[in-house]
Amino acid sequence: MVDAHVSELLLQEPAEKALYEAMQRIVPQADAQFDAGDYTASLQTLAALREPVDAFFDGVMVNAEQIDLRLNRQGLLKTLHQAMNRVADLSRLAA
């Protein structure tokens, strides 16, 4: 199981820095909306992460050879997964 911890010091690529920064701004807002019971607004807020997520997957090698970079990048994705799955079970969208 991947730890959701992310160290800012290990963020190297512009796309991973941008995703991290976007998540720092957007996820707390989406969480507050979720906690208030406004699930639609929460999901719409999280949708703003689409561009930084796409850029991350286009520009960052998640499974880097350096273990610390790999674990940090996996942690970033785990944090994203937790935020998204709080609002919707994304595995059901493919069905």
N, C-alpha and C positions, 0 to 999 in steps of 0.2 A: 504494500500500500504506500502511495506517495504522500509525503508530508506537504501540507499546504503552506509551509513557511517560505517566504521569499526574502532574500537579502538584496537590498538596493545596491550594495557594493559589488555584487556579482553581475549586475545587468550591464551588458556590453554593447549589444547591437541596438541601433536606433529604434528598430521596430519593437524590441522587447521593452525598452525604456518607455516608449510611447504607450504601449499596452498597459504597463504597470501604472503609469501616470493617469491614464484614462480610467483605469479601474479604481484608483484612489479617489477620483472625483465622483464617478458614477455609481459604484456599488453601494456606498453609504446612503445615497439618495434612494436607490432602488430598495434597499433594505428598510428604510423608513416608510416608504410607500407600502411595502409588503406588510410591515408590522401594523400599519393603519388599516389594512384590509383592502387596499386599492391594488389588487393584483394586476389589473390591466395596465395601470400607470407604471407599476414596477417593471413589467415586461417591456413596455415601450421605452422606459429609461435604459434598460439593459441593451436594447436594440442599438443604442448609440455606440456600442462596443464593436459593431460589425466591422467597420473599417480598420480599427487597430488590430482586431483579431485576424482579419484577412492579411494585413501587412505582416503580422507576426509569422503566420504560416508561410508566407511568400519569402520572408527575408531572414528567418532564424532557423538554424539547425537545432532542433530540440534535443536530440540524442547526441550532443557534443561528446567528443572523446574525454574531455576533462570532466570528471565525476561531479565536481562542485557546480560547474555550469549546467550540466545535465539535470542534476537534482533541483537546482534553482529554477530552471525553465519548466520542469515538470511541476514544481510547486506553484508557479504562476498559473499554469493550466488547471491545476487542481483547485486553486482559489476561484478561477473563472467558472469551472464546472460546478462548484458548490453554490456560487451566486446564481447561476442560471437554473440549476435544479431545484433551488428553493422555490422558484415561481412555477416551473413547469418540469415535468419529467420528460426530458428531451428524448429519451430512448423510445417514448411512445410516438413521437412525431414521425419516425421513419416507418411505422407500421401502417 
